[in-house]
Amino acid sequence: MNAADGSTMESPASHVALFDVTTDTVLLEKAADAKMYPSSMTKIMTLYLVFERLKQGTLSLDNEFTVSEKAWRMQGSKMFVPLGGQIPLEDLIRGIAVQSGNDACVVVAEGIAGSEEAFANQMNAKAKELGMQNTHFVDASGWPDANHYTTAHDLALLSAALIRDFPQYYHYLSEREFIYNGIRQFNRNLLLGKPGLGVDGIKTGHTEAAGYGIVLSAKNPANGRRLVLVVNGLPSDSARAAEGERLLNWGFHNFDNLTLFKAGQTVTEATVWMGDARRVPLTVAEPLRLSVPKVGHDTIKMVAEYNAPVKAPIKQGDALGVLRITMATGQVKEVKLVAARDVAKLSFFGRIPRGVSNLFGGE
């Protein structure tokens, strides 16, 4: 596996992506961009679309959806919804997030889009919008299909987006049990609530073709660091829990999050052509945070790239270049460099003394 600290690691998982959400940094990956079957981890996208509509106000938690025969007949993990029943959306959310109900997914898909096929089209459109470049959904539950696939990297992106965009609904993915229709079922995420680990979501998955997989998210309460981990292709429920715990602990223990530059802090200066100032400070628009190895901070290289001299006029916030950050593994992160202040263009008469100064070797 490729690790951001330059170390070599092995994993029994076929696919791995470990992502620091706080700094937008990939810490570890194995076949992270290779096609894989997501099984019930698909349900993260189904819930994303539900949460989006709740946030927009086009759905409410007490809306009731009708159970079709297709939904009722779904096999695999089930919420056990009754044929023709009217199910409140909040129960369906729990049926998906906790019990991983395939039947609940079909009820939601048909209730939102009219058919599961139409809902899958919405899933694919949202995947494209979120930057999931190697994903294609066929159904709402992750029911096996050769054309239903994603990557560990794409699932990490989706999970980070759900956590970021819907903090008010994320708690459903943290719940450890749910009773519906007289049946008590438990979340298959064995790491939820485990002391010292900080796991608070998000979704398991398993099919014969995919093996056992899980998307985990954990937060360190001491410093606010949040990691998202995707693993797939493991032989058992206990194996995915053990590997998930091992890799999360590795990510928390081997990296620190540093603020390299605060918003507005000068990174470098660029020379200006025919402006009322000869130089303009370049800065970052947002605080620049990076996950760095606890050992080997000096392996990180930073280079500011811009075309100089910069022609006036310049407005504060204009993108003038990039700060290129190279990690020990060769992974490159680029951040825009923007003008920290305005630089006006010299008037015609203002250019004359500047031209004379340049002619005689002035700065």
Beta strands, then each sheet from edge to edge (+ up, - down):
strand 1: 2-3
strand 2: 15-20
strand 3: 25-30
strand 4: 64-66
strand 5: 86-88
strand 6: 177-180
strand 7: 183-186
strand 8: 199-207
strand 9: 211-219
strand 10: 226-234
strand 11: 255-261
strand 12: 266-273
strand 13: 279-283
strand 14: 288-293
strand 15: 301-306
strand 16: 310-311
strand 17: 319-326
strand 18: 332-339
sheet 1: 1+ 3- 2+ 10- 9+ 8-
sheet 2: 4+ 5-
sheet 3: 6+ 7-
sheet 4: 11+ 14-
sheet 5: 15+ 17- 18+ 13- 12+ 16+
end
